[in-house]
């Protein structure tokens, strides 16, 4: 597997891990952020951060694995 693909996969797993496996660790209602319970804030923050992280993964993939001749960019 190429270096860019490995980096992109690692970046892509970050939102998955934080939204699936970290939820029991942040399942709290006492800290209220912007009027939201912490768990809801956590989920909304990661939903907003996921496209940013996936864009970075795309850029890393494109940087380390440039398209070959004949491939679209």
Rosetta blueprint (number, residue, H / E / L):
1 X L
2 X L
3 X H
4 X H
5 X H
6 X H
7 X H
8 X H
9 X H
10 X H
11 X H
12 X H
13 X H
14 X H
15 X H
16 X H
17 X H
18 X H
19 X H
20 X H
21 X L
22 X L
23 X H
24 X H
25 X H
26 X H
27 X L
28 X L
29 X L
30 X L
31 X L
32 X E
33 X E
34 X L
35 X L
36 X E
37 X E
38 X H
39 X H
40 X H
41 X H
42 X H
43 X H
44 X H
45 X H
46 X H
47 X H
48 X H
49 X H
50 X H
51 X H
52 X H
53 X H
54 X H
55 X H
56 X H
57 X H
58 X H
59 X H
60 X H
61 X H
62 X H
63 X H
64 X H
65 X L
66 X L
67 X L
68 X L
69 X L
70 X L
71 X L
72 X L
73 X L
